[in-house]
Amino acid sequence: DVKVTQSSRYLVKRTGEKVFLECVQDMDHENMFWYRQDPGLGLRLIYFSYDVKMKEKGDIPEGYSVSREKKERFSLILESASTNQTSMYLCASSLVDFGRSLFNSPLHFGNGTRLTVT
Amino acid sequence: SQQGEEDPQALSIQEGENATMNCSYKTSINNLQWYRQNSGRGLVHLILIRSNEREKHSGRLRVTLDTSKKSSSLLITASRAADTASYFCALRITGKLIFGQGTTLQVKP
C-alpha cells in the first residue's frame, strides 16, 4: 500500500512565522500535490510537482512556495504565515500517467496537517 | 462552475441498508473519481471510472456513469457503521481535478 506521511497532524504558528509542512511518500510516485481543505470551499490545489526540482502553480499559490529536492519528499512553505492560511493541508501523490497528463491515476493522500495561525 | 454537485449533502441510514450518492456536472470529463474521507483524516481513493465506462464495482461499492446525463452515482450496499464518512466525487477535466463539496454519510449501528 502507498503510504503518504505528513510530518505533523496539528500545528499552531504565529502570524509572520515561516512554516514548513513536510510530506514523504514511499511508492516512488512521480507526481506530488499540496491541497488545502476549507469548509464550504472544498479542496483547492496549491502547488504540484511532476518531477524532482519541478513545480507548477495550482489554483491558489499566493503566499506559498514548495520544494522538491528528492523524489519522495515534497515540502510546502508558508513564507510569512497569516490567519487566512489557517486550514487543513493535504499532501497527495500519484503515478505518472501516459503522456505525463495529470489526474488519470488515483491520488493517494496523507492524513493531513491541521494548521492554526494565531 | 466546473465542480461536481453532490446530492444529497447529508444522508443518515441504518446499518445494513444501502446508501446512494449522486454527482452531477456540467462539462465534459475525462474521468470521474470517488473518494472517502473519515473525520479529520485524508482522502482515500475508492473508484476511478473513465468517460467510456458505464459501471465499475469494488467490493460493496458500485459506481455508474451516465455521460449523456452528466451524472454519476456511488452505491454502497449493506452499509456498516465504519462507512460513516464524507464522500467526494472529483471530475477530471483537461489538466485539472475538481472536487465536489461532498456527501456526509452517517450509518447508525
Chai-1 contact restraints between the chains, C-beta under 6 A:
chainA,res_idxA,chainB,res_idxB,connection_type,confidence,min_distance_angstrom,max_distance_angstrom,comment,restraint_id
A,G42,B,F99,contact,1.0,0.0,6.0,A-B,restraint_1
A,G42,B,Q101,contact,1.0,0.0,6.0,A-B,restraint_2
A,L43,B,F99,contact,1.0,0.0,6.0,A-B,restraint_3
A,L90,B,G42,contact,1.0,0.0,6.0,A-B,restraint_4
A,F103,B,R92,contact,1.0,0.0,6.0,A-B,restraint_5
A,F103,B,L97,contact,1.0,0.0,6.0,A-B,restraint_6
A,P106,B,H45,contact,1.0,0.0,6.0,A-B,restraint_7
A,P106,B,L48,contact,1.0,0.0,6.0,A-B,restraint_8
A,F109,B,G42,contact,1.0,0.0,6.0,A-B,restraint_9
A,F109,B,L43,contact,1.0,0.0,6.0,A-B,restraint_10
A,G110,B,G42,contact,1.0,0.0,6.0,A-B,restraint_11
A,N111,B,R41,contact,1.0,0.0,6.0,A-B,restraint_12
A,N111,B,G42,contact,1.0,0.0,6.0,A-B,restraint_13
A,G112,B,G42,contact,1.0,0.0,6.0,A-B,restraint_14
